[in-house]
Amino acid sequence: MRSIIRAGYWTVANLASLALVAGVAAADGASTQASGGSAGMESHAKMSGSFHVRRSLVEYIIPDVTMVREDGKSVNLAAELNDGRPVVLNFVYTSCTTICPMSSQVFEQFQDDLGGAHETVHLMSISIDPEQDTPARLREYAGRFHALKGWDHYSGTLAASLAVQRAFNAYRGDKMSHIPLTLTRAAPGKPWVRFDGFARADDLLAERKTWEPAAEALVAR
């Protein structure tokens, strides 16, 4: 059944990517300065199978904000990002029926592909609808995609969510205008790899091969 669902997601993703790739490229260049990040240090458009994904290397300034994790714990965003593990990050909201389920399915696939090493990579999904996405709703959403330990979902205040979206050049005015976006970073201090478009689990696995071995010790909670 999960393979059938995945096939359905990717049929939609393939069509959506064709329409989005040109607009994503334009928006990326127009709003990088506002986000505090540098222009892509290495940028190119690639075609991954039939999926159009734009990959770039970018540096971002992480805002000092408090987020609320799906377990109800208030956490500092920078501390969550800098716990020593490689990070894979996306933006979602729980009532989304288009981009977010596809992005979350990619995380599910990636975590499944990692197998017993899934806790050594920190997957982070940040809500762009924090006024509706309570910890309970985040937990329910995480359960839909069989999230394992190492994949955390975050909400918080509207101000905190907007600050994070703007910092990562993900803010597009409202949740209905959001774009498919995945960000990875090998370690604190390293540049971010930005995927505009529907990155696949295979794309994330390819990035993982470039990372240095992740710290095995997990942050105590």
C-alpha positions in Angstrom: 0.0 0.0 0.0 2.8 2.4 0.9 4.4 1.9 -2.6 1.0 2.7 -4.2 0.8 5.9 -2.2 4.3 6.9 -3.1 3.6 6.3 -6.8 0.6 8.6 -6.5 2.6 11.4 -4.8 5.3 11.3 -7.5 2.8 11.5 -10.4 1.5 14.7 -8.9 5.1 15.9 -8.0 6.3 15.4 -11.5 3.6 17.6 -13.0 3.9 20.2 -10.3 7.7 20.4 -10.6 7.4 21.4 -14.3 5.3 24.4 -13.4 7.3 25.4 -10.4 10.9 25.2 -11.4 11.0 28.5 -13.4 9.3 30.5 -10.7 11.4 29.0 -7.9 14.6 30.0 -9.7 13.4 33.6 -10.1 12.2 33.8 -6.5 15.5 32.4 -5.1 17.6 35.1 -6.7 15.1 37.9 -5.8 14.9 37.2 -2.1 18.3 35.9 -1.0 19.5 39.3 0.1 16.5 39.8 2.3 17.1 36.5 4.0 20.6 37.4 5.1 22.0 34.5 3.1 24.6 34.7 0.4 23.9 34.1 -3.2 24.4 30.5 -4.2 28.1 29.7 -4.1 27.4 26.9 -6.5 24.2 26.8 -8.4 22.9 24.7 -11.2 19.6 23.3 -12.4 19.6 19.5 -12.8 17.1 16.9 -14.0 16.8 14.0 -11.6 15.0 11.4 -13.7 11.9 13.3 -14.8 11.9 15.6 -11.8 13.3 19.1 -12.1 15.3 20.1 -9.0 17.5 23.1 -8.6 20.5 22.6 -6.2 22.6 25.4 -4.7 25.0 26.0 -1.9 24.0 28.8 0.4 24.9 30.3 3.7 22.2 31.4 6.2 22.1 33.3 9.5 20.1 31.2 11.9 17.7 33.4 14.0 17.7 33.2 17.8 14.1 31.9 18.2 12.4 29.4 20.4 10.3 26.6 18.7 7.9 24.1 20.2 8.6 20.5 19.3 5.9 17.9 18.8 6.6 16.5 22.2 5.6 19.9 23.7 9.1 20.9 24.7 10.3 24.5 24.0 13.7 24.4 22.3 16.1 26.8 20.8 16.3 26.5 17.0 20.0 26.9 16.8 20.6 24.3 19.5 18.4 21.9 17.5 20.3 22.6 14.3 23.7 22.4 15.9 23.6 19.2 17.9 26.4 17.6 15.8 24.4 15.6 13.4 23.8 16.3 9.7 20.5 18.1 9.2 17.8 17.7 6.6 15.0 20.4 6.9 11.8 21.2 5.2 8.7 23.4 5.8 5.2 21.9 6.1 1.8 22.5 7.6 -0.5 19.7 8.8 -3.6 20.6 6.7 -1.7 20.8 3.5 -2.8 18.4 0.8 -0.3 19.0 -2.0 3.4 19.9 -1.5 3.7 18.9 2.2 2.6 15.3 1.9 5.0 14.8 -0.9 7.9 16.4 1.0 7.1 14.4 4.1 6.9 11.2 2.0 10.4 11.9 0.8 11.6 12.2 4.5 9.8 9.0 5.3 11.5 7.2 2.4 14.9 8.7 3.3 14.6 7.7 6.9 13.5 4.2 5.9 16.5 4.0 3.5 18.9 5.0 6.4 17.8 1.9 8.3 19.5 1.5 11.6 21.4 4.7 11.1 18.3 6.9 11.0 19.0 8.6 14.3 22.4 9.8 13.1 20.7 12.3 10.7 18.4 15.0 12.2 15.3 15.5 10.0 13.5 18.7 10.9 10.0 19.8 9.7 9.0 23.3 10.6 5.4 24.4 10.4 4.4 27.5 8.5 1.0 27.4 10.1 1.9 27.6 13.8 -1.4 29.1 14.9 -3.1 25.8 13.9 -0.3 23.3 14.2 -0.2 22.4 17.9 2.1 19.8 19.3 -0.8 17.3 19.2 -1.5 18.0 15.5 2.2 17.7 14.7 2.3 14.3 16.5 -0.7 13.1 14.4 0.9 14.4 11.2 4.3 12.7 12.1 2.4 9.5 12.6 0.9 9.6 9.2 4.4 9.4 7.8 5.7 6.8 10.3 8.3 9.3 11.6 11.0 7.5 13.7 13.3 9.0 16.3 15.5 11.5 14.7 12.7 13.2 12.7 11.3 16.1 14.7 8.4 18.5 13.9 8.3 22.1 15.2 5.8 24.8 15.7 5.9 28.0 17.8 4.7 31.5 17.7 3.8 33.1 14.4 6.7 35.5 14.8 9.2 32.7 15.3 7.9 30.8 12.3 8.1 33.8 10.1 11.6 34.6 11.3 12.7 31.1 10.4 11.0 31.1 7.0 12.6 34.4 6.1 16.0 33.3 7.3 15.9 30.3 5.0 14.4 32.2 2.1 11.2 30.1 2.3 8.6 32.8 3.0 6.3 33.5 0.1 3.6 35.6 1.8 1.2 32.9 3.1 1.0 29.2 3.5 -0.9 28.7 0.3 2.0 30.1 -1.7 4.7 28.0 -0.2 7.2 26.1 -2.5 8.7 22.7 -2.4 12.0 23.2 -0.6 14.5 20.9 1.1 17.7 22.0 2.9 20.6 19.9 4.1 23.8 20.6 6.0 26.6 18.2 6.7 27.6 19.8 10.0 27.5 23.1 12.0 29.6 25.6 10.1 29.2 23.9 6.8 27.2 25.6 4.0 23.6 24.6 3.4 22.6 22.6 0.3 19.3 24.0 -1.0 17.0 21.9 -3.2 14.3 24.0 -4.9 11.7 21.6 -6.3 10.7 18.1 -5.3 14.0 16.5 -4.2 13.8 12.7 -4.0 15.1 10.4 -1.3 17.7 9.4 -3.8 18.9 13.0 -4.0 19.2 13.1 -0.2 21.1 9.8 -0.1 23.5 11.2 -2.7 24.1 14.2 -0.5 24.7 11.9 2.5 27.6 10.3 0.7 29.4 13.6 0.7 29.0 14.2 4.5 31.6 13.4 7.0 30.6 10.7 9.5 27.9 12.0 11.8 28.3 12.2 15.5 26.9 9.1 17.0 26.0 10.6 20.4 22.5 12.0 20.4 21.5 15.1 22.3 19.9 14.2 25.6 16.3 15.4 25.9 
